[in-house]
Amino acid sequence: MEALFSAVHYWLVEHPAITQYEWKQGHTLGSSPLFLAVTVTAYLAVTLSLHRFAFLPPLSAVALRFITAAHNLILCLLSLVMAVGCSLAAFHQMPNRDWRWAVCFPANHTPPRGPTFFWAHVFYFSKILEFIDTLLIVLGGSSSRSRRLSFLHVYHHAVVVVMCYLWLSTAQTLLPVALVTNASVHVLMYGYYLLCTLGRRPRWKRLVTDCQIIQFVFSFMVSGLMLYYHFTGSGCSGILGWCFNAVFNASLLALFLDFHSKNYHAKKKDHEKNK
């Protein structure tokens, strides 16, 4: 067991490419504002074009199921690796095993380098990979597109890439906590989608949405602790990036609560009426 842990720790934390990682604005892959702007704009433009004009023919049911299953499996496993990798990296990188570091990076003393920021970079690119979610919805045909391509879906996929960019460019405080909780929820979410694609629809669909809402509530609770450290100490790094993150999370929480109410409360009422 110890040998297994050592191997995992080496490949997820101690490998030279990970320990020596450093985000250099304009030099590291994907670190320029132009890359960010082109990526998000292209996603929105392609999504709008495909949704309105549907110039690509829908995939066959067999091809769509195969590609969707592969995509969900990749993102489920990648989310698990990111959650484990960032957890081990944060514990390894925090000074003197002081847990406050995971909540409040010291202002002006936390350059975006080391294993924790390596996993933040992987997470950043994983959000671009998730754009395939939208493509698969569009290629699923008009009925799938109208049913699943919502404002919440497109808004979340576009803005989360900006959020992840700010995590790295500002060495944003709370980054490890946000990454681990989000990746953990995505393990559950993509695991659910994978099972659905394979024809085994679990009964815990509502659990996925509930966990997403709990994630946002938890982030606000931890943010309260971070703000306490920020105003009673020497400050926390990347506070402006955190402000963007907080506003984004608040908007997502409102949208998820609306989605939860429309999809579950309404169904519950209809079920009670039909009794």
N, C-alpha and C positions, 0 to 999 in steps of 0.2 A: 504493500500500500504506500509506503514511504517512497519507494522507487517511482511509482506511478505519479505521486504528487510532485516529485522532483522533476520528472520529465515534463509534466504539464506546466509547472512553474517556469521551466527554462524556455519552452516554446512560446509561452504566452507573456512572459515578463522579462526574462534574463537574456534572451537572444539579442545579439549586438544590434540588429536592425531595429529592435524595439527599445532597448535601453538608450541607444544613441539617437533616437528620433528627436527631431526639432522642427517645429512649424516656423518657416521663414516666409514672411509676407512677400508675395510676388515670385518666390522661388520654389517653394514646395508645391507639389502637384495639387492643383485645385485651389491655391491660396490667393489668387488675384481676384479683385472685385469684378473684373471683366468676365472671368470664368463663371462666377456666381450669377451675374446678371444674364449672361447668355444661356446658362443652364435653365434657370427658372423661367425666363422669357420663352425659350424654345419649348419647354414642357407645356406652358399655358397655351402657346400658339398652336402646337400640334394637337393638344387635347381639344381645343375649341374647334379646330378645323375638322378633325375626325368626327366629333360629335355632331356638328352642324351639317357637314357635307357627306360624311360616310363614304369617302371615295375608295376606301379599302374594303374588299369583300370580307364577310365574316368567315372565321375559321370553321372547319367542320367540327362537329361535337367531339370526335375522337382526338383530333389534333389539339383542340382547346383544352380538353381534360388532361392530356399528357403534359402540355407546356405549363398549365396552371399548377399541376401537381409538382412538377420539377421546381418551379419558381417558389412555391410555398415551402417545399422541403429545404431548399437552399437558404431561404430567409429564416426559417425556424432554427436550423442548425447554426447559421451565422449569428443570429440573435443570442443563442445560448453561449457561443464562444465569446461574443463581446461582453455579455454579462459576467461570465467567469473571468475573462481576461482583465476587464477593468476593475473588478473587485480585488483580484490578486495584485494588480498594478498599483492601485491606490494604497493598499496596505503596505506594499513594498516601498512606495515612494514617500509616504507621509513621514515627516521628521519626528524622530523619537516616539513613533507609534502614537502620536497625538491625534485623536479622532477629530479634533476641531479643524484640522487641515482639510478634511474631506468636505466640510461645511463652509469653511472660509479660507480660501487661499490668501496668504498675506499680501496686501497691496504692495506693488512695486518690487516684490521679491519672488514672484512666481512666473518665470518665463515659460512659454508653452513648449516644454521639452520633457522627454522621459516617457516611460511606458503608459502612464495615464493618458497623456495627450496623443500617443500613438493610437490607442483604442478610440479616442474621440475622433481622430481622422478616419479610421475605418468606419465608425458610426456615420460620419458625414457622408461618405461615399455609399454606404448602405441605403441612405435615404434617397439617393439618386437612383440606385438599383430598384427601389420600391416604385419608381415611376412606371415600371412594367405592370404594376397592379392596374393602373388606369388603361394602359394599352389592351390588356386582356379583357377588361370590361367592355371597351369599345368594339373589340373584335368578336365579342360574344354575340353580336346581333342586336337589333333594335330593341327587343324586349328586355334583354339583360342591361343594355345601356340606359334605358329610361328608368329601370328599376333601381340600379346601383350607382350610377354616376351622379352623385349629389354635390352640392356646394361644399359641404363638410369634407367630402373626400378630396376634391381638387384643392381647396384652401389649405387643408392639413398637409398634403404632399408638397405643395409649393413653398409654403412659409417655413416648414420644419427644416428645409435645406438652409435657409437664411439663418435660422436659429443655430444650427450646428456650425455654420461658418463663424458666427460670432463667438461661440464657445471657444474656438481655437484662436481667432484673431485678437480676442480680448483676454485670453487666459481666464475664462469666466469661472467664478466661484460657483460651487455646488455642481459642477460638471460631473464628477464621479457618481453622485447620488442620482442625478437625472438620467445619466446613461444607463446605469445598472437597473433602475426601476423600469425605464422605458423598454430596454432590451428584454427584461424578464416578462413584461406584459406581452411583448411581441412573440416570445416563444409560445405562449398560450394561444395567442391570436392566430399565428400562422399554422400552429399545430391543429387548431380547429378547422381552418380553411383546408388544410391538407386532407384531413379525414372526410370533410364534406366532398372534396373532389374525388376521393376514392370510393364514394358512395356510402360512407358510414357517418351520417350526420349526428353528432353528439347532442345530448339534451342540454348542454351547458352553454348555449349561445349567449344567453343573458349574462353569464358569468364574465365573458370577455368584455362586454360593455361596462359592467359593474367594476371590473378591475381597472379599466381605463379611467373611470371617474374617480376611483379611490387613488389612483396614481396622481391625478391632478390635485386632489385635496391634500394628499401627503406632501406634495411639492410645496404647497402654500404653508403647511405647518413647519416644514424644515426651513423654508425661507424666513419665517419669523425668527427662528433661532439664528440664522445667518445675519439678519438685520441687527439682532442684539449684539452679536460679536462685532459687527461693522461699526456701530455707533458707540460702543463702549470700549473698543480697542483701537488699533492703529488702522483699521479699515480692511476691507476685503477686495480682492482683485476682480476686475471686470464687472464692476457694479452696473455700468451702463448696458452691457450685454445682458445682465440679469434683468434689468428693467424691461427690455424687449421680450425676454423669455417669459416674464411674469404676465405681461399684457397678452401675449400669445396664448399662454396656458389658460388665462381667464376666459379668453374668447372661445377656446376649444371646450372648456368645461361647460360654458353656456350652451354651445352647440350640441355637445354630447348629452346634456341633460334634456334638451329639447328632443333629440333623437330617442333617448330612453323613454321619455314620456309618450311620444307618438307611437312607438313600436311595442311597448310593453304594457303601459297603463291602459291604452286604448284596447289592446287585445284582451286584457283582463276584464275590462268592462263588457266587451262583446261576449266573452265566455260566460260571464255571470248572467247576462241577459238571456242567453240561449239555454240556461239550465231549466 
